[in-house]
Amino acid sequence: MKKRSHLRFGLFLALLMALMAVFFGSATSLPAWALCLARPSSAFDDAEVPHAAEHSFTHMSASSLQACAVERPAQGADCLGQLSRRAPSTSPTANLCHVPNTAVAVLDDPNSRLQPGMRRWYHLESESTAPSDPRRTPVPDSLYPYPEQRVGFVAFGMRGLDVEQLHAGFVKLEDRGPWNWERALGFDFCTVLRLGPGWCVPSDPDSWAACQAKIEQLVAANPGHLWLLGNEPDNPCRPGAMHSTEYAETYHDVYMFIKGTESEPGIDRSAQVGIGGVVVPSAARIEWLGRVLDHYRNEYGELMPIDVWNVHNLLLSECPGSCGCRDPNPCPDLCCAGGYLPPEFGCDSSRRTFRSEADQANWEEFTQLIRGFREWMATREEARDKPLIVTEMGVLAGIEAPNYGIEPINQFMDRTFDFMMEEKDPDRGYAADGYRLVQRWTWYSLTDRSFNGALFNSQRSLTDFGVNFANYTARFLPESPTTIFFQRGWTGYTENCDTTLRPVESWPHGRYLWISADATQKVLLQFDLSLLPTDVEVVSATLSLVSLFHAGVDEMTVGCYGVKRPWVVDEATWTQAAASTQWEVPGCLGPKDRELTPAWSVLLTTNPTTYVWDVTDLARQWVASPTSNNGVLLEGEAAGSGYWQFYSSDHAENPPHALHRSRPRLDLVVQLPEAVPSETRTPTPTPTRTTTPTPTKTFTPTPTDTMTATPTETATPTPTDTSTPTPTASPTATPTNTPTPTPTRTATPTPTKTTTPTPTDTATPTPTVALNHPPTNGTVSPSSGSAPAGQVRYFTTTWFDPDGHADLKACRFQIGDSTRPKSLRLNAVLLYQVPTNKIMIRSDNGRKWWGGKLVGSANVIQNKQAKVYCNLTTVSKTGNTVSVRWAVEFKEAFKGQKKLYLKVRDLGGLSTPLQKKGNYNVS
């Protein structure tokens, strides 16, 4: 039926175009929009099929093609001309056309191996598909405008995964090109072609015939793409392993088939072709690569053409012998598990290298191997001043070892990423990239859980490695707003940021922190935020500590005070802030030592629990003026002399308990400052009003803001966490309690949409109506994680409106597994009404809203999926932002993997679509 309907539609279009031709003269003179109608329906769809399918089209002029298929004609005209001519690229790293995410039709190409009369639809890929952001400053002297474009992962499939939260820019695929929906995510891609015995053997006529058809389809469908020929061809224990001479000849045949020469072009002269990645760039593998280059030169009389160099850098043992040490083993005394050496080296014991599981996380050896490989590249003309990509890296060991720590692998990730991001050498690096040693890299892997290091788990949520990865790229502010956290042991943050003050002695390196009811034990904490630019705007900031024990007192209020005086963690005591500085009043009690009014207070009631203090105002000061960042003091108050105990930043991970997750943590939601307006509109006869084009995923802050009062403190009805909380890439919020409302800051009112009423009996000028900008969805934090049913969980959601928070009307937070209207009864759908300050929940049948209760009131609204505690839910309205911290308890019937969505509508009737913001598991 579907094919018939397409046929009928096609006949209708053909008739329509024939009739139009009578008036316009010929098909080629038809309007561009008419030619667009003639394109096949599969040209722009998001189906999971290769991008290029062969179709026969009426010939179109380049100008018609430009108007028909290119979304940005000004950029596309030259590109189409180049594409139809197949002009060879002069730069090994420059793709043919720089019109990202644009589909175009290509005319016949005399240099192509396609059959005459056949044309293809192409989806162009630029060298850098990340959109330009006027608020971000591109990195100078760099191939890539933004740092996160260098960071990538190995993917065998991305379907169903929220990969956007990784903020990555580069993806390695295997034996396929990217699907349309994958390209729409904004990544750049490379593809490994599986070559060699067991896969594709060009020297075997039968094998090569089948390979040619597949490679031709892939290359034609992805012009300008990067193809890596072979996967670890040096490893005899991998399919596709080859002798160095065999690999050189295989490379030649496939390279010539793909690119050819200027006189005899292949499928795509604009393609980039790279060498297959060896297991590790060790001395033995470098020798093997040298043999490959030498054989190629001797066999073909020219240097081996390599556009991009590629290695793996997996710190595995290297040993000769049979795979897995199976008998008969030619080298029985040299057997070891890991990356086996090429058999052509025989049983040479001098090439054997043993690396333990712990050695696989040796970041120093990783960097030494890269430096050594670049030094060798500089000695070979085929490799000198060429780009280098590390397409497999990580720590594969430990997947079956419960005591193999997560923290060492995360530290390995941070340090190697930093090295590849920053290391330069004018004698060895790639000149076109500011002499950096490494241009891009891909972590192994996105989902392969047969080895360690997977970024997503089987529930499609981020693992600890994924959280670490996302927090690393967040530092570059790839989107606005962005969530980033600071916690010792994560994402390169190694600071010892806390100490317990007490009259007897301080404990700067103790495993625990103590806060007493009589204020004789208190905690100093400080986080280094210097990696953030000073002009970044803090939307929210929360400090969290995990309690594990208390004694002598059942409840205690803990205030969080901003510290004014600089202190040193290893030197601070009850009487002194540092070795040469005394507290004004012992115990950090003086007005010159700390603020006398707490920024936030929390009531401690039970444990183990994660307690959270809102430190937004303090964090704004710290980021804007780094010298003002002296951290905070946590001080308790209650009747009696009991105490509460918390995990400190010095607490060990203690695998498999993962206690590194329980250390003190600071979570920030930050956004970039708004760009300078690009246009000014002057409505007549009303006064001039400057408008800014509505950005995507960006929010316009107002410099002055009015904070709403926070409800008074209320005890948590249920414990909120376990002793080993699940890590999240966003703040894990918990009940917040303040004994007094947050002070109100006076501000210039944010303009809202207003209409001057017209008197009924007199003629007056047309009333002035303020321009209405559409609202935008913000973030959900946490955006991933897991929680048991029956316990209160806290989610912070944000929405934005350029016209000010008072312009927002209905803010929707939806938790569930379907967005279809008929399935709303299977979701927990929450709504905050901004004008009335009331919250609601969708009814069990999904047709009505229940509740309508004031935020902070002693009410519980619920349906079959969840409860919402009004007294524990808080709201902040700041400038252009509405932030709601929901206190939600999921019910047993709601167990399972859920998705998190946001939607918002303003008073002018403008709204956003329902947007997915994360995944969450209710256990």
C-alpha positions, -999 to +999 in steps of 0.1 A: +000+000+000+028+024+009+045+018-025+013+024-043+006+056-026+041+068-034+035+058-070+003+077-072+019+108-056+047+105-081+023+104-111+005+134-097+038+153-094+048+143-129+015+155-143+018+188-123+053+194-136+043+186-171+015+212-169+039+237-154+064+230-182+038+243-206+040+277-189+077+278-180+091+262-212+111+232-199+119+212-168+151+230-162+133+264-162+108+253-136+108+270-103+132+255-078+104+246-054+088+225-082+120+206-088+122+200-050+089+183-052+104+158-077+130+145-054+125+110-040+108+108-006+138+088+008+162+116+001+157+135+034+141+109+057+157+097+090+153+060+083+182+039+093+195+033+057+227+045+040+225+081+028+230+075-009+205+055-028+207+055-066+179+074-083+173+088-117+165+125-118+157+150-145+188+171-151+189+203-130+210+233-133+234+241-105+213+271-095+182+250-093+199+224-072+212+251-050+177+266-044+161+232-042+183+212-019+207+234+000+193+249+031+218+277+031+221+288-006+247+314+000+271+288+014+260+260-009+265+274-044+302+269-046+299+236-028+276+222-054+299+233-081+328+216-064+308+184-057+296+181-093+332+185-105+348+164-078+376+188-073+404+171-054+411+184-019+444+201-013+444+195+024+444+161+039+421+173+067+398+195+047+365+180+036+351+190+002+322+212+013+316+230+045+278+230+046+271+208+076+240+187+078+228+197+043+214+173+016+222+180-020+216+162-053+247+156-075+247+156-113+265+130-134+302+129-127+325+118-155+352+109-130+329+087-109+326+049-112+288+052-110+268+040-140+261+068-166+228+085-160+227+077-123+227+104-096+228+102-059+215+122-030+244+131-006+244+143+029+275+166+032+297+164+063+319+194+071+352+191+090+335+205+120+297+201+123+294+219+156+273+250+152+290+284+157+280+301+189+285+339+191+290+337+228+320+313+225+355+323+215+370+298+190+403+283+201+431+301+182+456+282+161+434+251+160+418+228+135+387+227+156+369+258+169+359+242+202+379+217+224+351+192+228+352+185+191+385+166+196+369+142+221+351+112+209+341+075+215+339+042+197+303+033+188+289+001+175+254+016+178+238+046+194+201+039+191+182+046+223+211+063+241+212+100+252+247+105+237+242+142+235+249+145+273+285+134+266+291+167+247+315+147+224+324+158+188+338+127+172+326+091+167+344+061+152+322+036+134+329+002+119+321-009+084+293+017+080+286+053+075+265+074+099+227+073+097+208+105+091+196+107+126+232+103+139+245+131+117+217+153+131+234+150+165+263+171+152+291+146+154+320+142+130+326+106+120+353+082+108+348+046+097+370+015+100+368-007+069+373-043+079+400-057+057+422-088+056+416-126+061+382-133+075+368-100+062+378-086+028+409-098+008+416-077-023+441-103-035+412-129-036+390-121-067+359-136-052+363-118-019+373-085-036+342-085-059+319-085-029+340-060-010+341-036-040+303-033-041+301-026-003+329-001-003+316+017-034+282+021-017+297+034+015+322+058-001+297+072-026+272+077+002+297+097+024+318+121+003+348+136+021+346+110+048+376+096+067+382+058+060+406+039+082+419+008+063+419-022+086+416-028+124+447-038+142+462-055+112+493-062+132+475-083+158+475-120+149+446-126+173+422-103+154+403-111+122+421-092+094+456-098+107+482-095+080+519-097+073+534-063+068+538-069+030+503-081+027+489-051+045+509-027+023+494-043-009+459-044+006+462-007+015+473+001-020+444-017-037+417-002-014+432+033-014+433+034-052+397+021-054+385+048-030+406+078-041+427+068-071+450+094-086+444+128-103+448+112-137+427+081-128+402+092-100+386+066-078+351+068-062+358+100-042+389+121-046+377+142-016+378+112+007+404+110+035+422+077+039+441+066+070+462+037+079+448+010+102+454+014+139+480-008+155+473-021+190+498+002+207+525+025+193+553+005+208+588-001+194+577-035+179+546-020+162+566+009+149+591-016+133+561-034+117+548-001+103+582+007+090+582-026+071+548-017+056+560+017+044+592+002+029+574-026+011+549-001-004+577+021-017+597-009-032+565-025-047+549+006-062+579+030-066+563+058-046+556+068-010+526+052+006+498+079+005+484+083+040+461+113+047+456+106+084+476+086+108+458+064+133+469+043+162+453+026+191+470+031+225+458+002+247+484-006+272+482-044+268+510-069+272+529-078+240+542-112+235+549-137+207+532-170+204+497-184+197+466-165+207+455-174+242+487-195+245+470-224+228+489-254+219+509-259+198+525-227+209+557-218+189+569-196+218+558-215+250+582-197+273+571-162+262+533-166+264+512-138+280+477-124+275+472-091+257+481-077+223+501-104+205+531-095+184+531-101+146+542-136+138+568-123+113+589-114+144+592-150+154+600-158+191+622-128+197+621-123+235+635-087+232+602-075+218+582-090+247+565-064+270+545-075+301+519-050+315+498-059+345+462-049+348+473-019+369+497-009+342+469-004+318+459+028+337+495+041+335+489+075+320+526+084+320+534+054+297+505+064+275+519+099+270+555+085+264+542+062+237+525+091+219+556+113+221+578+084+208+554+077+180+553+113+169+591+113+170+592+084+146+566+100+124+589+130+120+616+107+105+593+093+078+582+114+049+550+095+046+541+105+082+559+138+088+535+167+096+504+146+092+474+145+115+473+118+142+441+103+157+440+078+186+410+058+177+410+033+206+421+042+241+410+033+276+415+007+303+401-027+293+412-046+324+391-050+355+358-059+341+358-092+360+378-079+390+354-065+417+384-048+435+396-030+404+389+006+411+368+030+390+387+060+403+421+050+387+404+046+353+387+080+356+420+096+365+436+079+335+409+094+313+414+129+327+451+130+324+454+114+290+426+138+277+445+167+291+477+156+275+462+151+240+443+184+243+473+205+253+506+188+243+525+206+215+559+202+199+572+224+171+594+197+158+570+168+159+534+181+161+510+189+132+516+224+120+481+230+108+468+223+143+492+245+163+518+217+164+496+196+187+507+160+189+472+145+187+443+159+167+414+137+179+407+106+200+379+081+207+374+064+241+367+027+241+338+024+242+302+036+242+285+003+251+309-026+248+305-041+283+327-071+276+356-048+285+359-021+311+353+015+303+318+015+287+302+049+290+266+036+292+253+006+311+227-020+302+199+003+315+211+030+290+222+053+318+257+068+321+282+047+340+308+063+363+330+065+333+303+082+313+297+107+341+334+114+342+335+118+304+305+142+304+319+163+332+352+166+314+337+180+283+313+202+303+342+224+313+343+238+277+307+250+281+295+232+249+259+242+255+242+267+277+232+261+303+257+233+312+259+212+344+293+206+359+304+192+392+335+194+414+343+164+436+377+150+445+387+120+423+364+130+394+374+147+361+409+156+372+398+173+404+424+163+430+420+190+456+417+181+493+390+206+499+379+200+535+389+198+572+372+195+606+379+224+630+378+216+667+396+230+698+417+199+703+430+193+668+419+196+632+416+167+608+426+179+573+432+144+560+407+123+580+384+100+562+354+116+579+340+151+588+323+159+620+297+186+629+286+188+665+254+202+680+274+226+703+295+240+674+328+227+689+332+206+657+326+223+624+336+218+587+356+241+564+351+233+526+364+250+495+363+241+458+386+255+431+364+269+403+392+286+384+386+265+352+354+285+347+356+318+329+348+348+352+320+360+329+301+327+330+267+331+348+258+307+376+221+296+373+223+274+404+248+258+428+244+232+454+268+217+480+261+181+490+275+159+518+267+123+526+261+114+562+267+079+576+263+081+614+251+103+642+250+101+680+237+120+710+212+141+691+182+131+669+180+163+648+203+192+641+202+223+619+234+229+600+240+264+585+262+271+556+282+303+560+304+321+534+340+324+546+357+358+542+392+350+553+416+329+532+426+296+549+449+267+541+435+232+544+467+217+559+473+246+583+438+256+595+431+250+632+407+262+658+427+294+663+444+300+630+433+301+593+468+295+581+503+292+596+507+330+596+471+341+600+448+339+631+411+338+630+396+370+643+376+348+668+387+312+674+366+287+655+361+310+625+334+330+644+344+366+638+326+390+614+359+392+594+362+354+594+328+345+580+293+358+572+271+359+603+239+349+585+238+315+568+234+313+531+213+281+536+204+258+564+194+222+564+177+201+591+195+167+596+171+140+606+184+106+595+212+087+578+227+075+555+214+105+536+227+131+511+221+166+524+222+196+501+228+233+507+219+259+481+250+281+476+240+298+444+247+334+456+281+324+470+291+305+438+282+336+417+307+356+437+333+329+435+331+326+398+330+363+391+358+371+415+380+341+421+399+358+449+367+360+469+364+322+470+373+312+505+347+284+506+321+278+533+318+269+570+292+243+580+282+248+616+256+229+636+230+240+662+209+218+684+202+210+721+228+187+735+264+177+726+259+151+699+274+150+665+269+139+629+295+122+608+300+127+570+323+113+543+353+136+536+371+143+504+400+120+517+378+089+519+391+061+498+371+046+470+372+011+487+362-010+457+337-024+451+318+000+475+326+030+453+328+054+482+344+080+460+308+089+451+301+100+486+328+127+490+317+164+493+305+177+460+297+210+444+272+210+415+269+241+392+245+249+364+262+277+344+254+295+312+273+317+289+267+354+289+243+366+262+259+377+229+256+413+218+223+418+200+226+415+162+197+437+153+175+465+166+139+469+157+120+502+161+083+497+161+064+528+149+052+549+166+063+532+199+097+537+215+127+517+201+132+483+215+162+461+209+156+425+202+179+396+202+173+366+178+160+337+198+189+313+204+188+276+205+195+261+239+206+295+252+190+317+278+191+354+283+198+363+320+187+395+336+215+412+356+193+419+386+169+394+400+142+389+427+144+357+447+112+342+461+112+332+497+120+296+505+095+276+526+104+271+562+123+239+571+104+206+572+118+172+581+123+147+553+095+121+554+117+093+542+154+086+539+167+099+506+198+079+498+218+048+505+255+048+516+266+042+480+245+067+460+244+063+423+266+088+405+249+114+384+262+139+359+240+165+375+233+176+411+214+150+432+191+173+451+177+165+486+153+184+509+165+219+516+154+237+547+159+272+558+149+287+591+145+321+575+134+332+540+162+341+516+166+379+515+148+396+486+171+415+462+154+446+447+157+447+410+146+466+380+114+447+369+118+425+339+096+438+310+066+417+304+040+416+276+016+445+284-010+462+263-022+498+269-060+496+269-078+518+244-107+539+257-139+529+242-152+563+231-121+582+218-098+576+190-063+570+203-031+558+188-026+520+184-016+505+218+020+494+222+024+457+225+057+443+238+074+418+216+070+382+227+100+358+226+094+321+228+104+303+261+130+275+262+134+244+283+164+242+305+178+212+323+168+184+347+192+175+374+200+148+380+196+139+343+204+102+350+207+078+378+186+053+398+163+054+428+142+028+447+104+032+448+091+044+481+118+070+488+117+107+482+138+119+454+146+155+444+148+168+408+157+204+399+141+216+366+147+249+349+128+269+322+137+302+306+120+331+289+139+361+273+109+383+284+115+375+321+103+347+344+069+365+349+061+357+313+061+320+319+028+303+326+029+265+327+062+245+334+058+208+328+081+180+341+073+145+327+088+112+339+078+082+319+085+059+290+062+073+263+053+107+250+021+096+232-010+114+245-028+081+251+001+069+274+000+099+297-016+076+323+016+056+324+037+087+332+042+109+362+034+143+346+040+173+369+030+209+363+040+241+380+017+271+373+039+302+376+012+329+380-006+310+408+025+293+424+007+260+424+017+225+414-004+197+398-001+161+387-019+144+358-048+122+366-046+084+364-065+084+331-042+111+317-072+135+310-072+159+339-049+178+362-052+170+399-039+191+428-036+228+423-019+231+457+005+259+467+042+253+468+052+249+505+018+240+517+012+209+538-003+189+509+006+157+491-007+153+455-005+119+439-016+095+412-009+058+407+027+066+396+040+091+421+035+114+450+047+151+451+053+167+485+043+203+483+060+212+516+093+200+503+090+214+468+107+248+464+107+273+436+131+300+426+123+328+401+154+347+390+155+371+361+146+350+331+146+317+350+121+296+368+136+267+388+116+241+406+130+216+430+104+187+431+102+164+460+089+132+443+082+097+457+078+070+430+054+041+437+060+004+432+038+003+401+061+028+384+093+007+385+114+005+353+136+026+330+121+061+325+128+091+304+128+127+316+111+154+296+104+192+299+079+215+282+069+251+289+043+276+277+043+314+282+015+339+287+016+348+251+007+313+240+042+303+228+054+269+239+082+244+234+078+208+222+082+181+248+120+176+249+139+147+264+164+157+290+177+124+305+170+089+316+162+076+351+157+041+365+131+035+392+141+003+410 
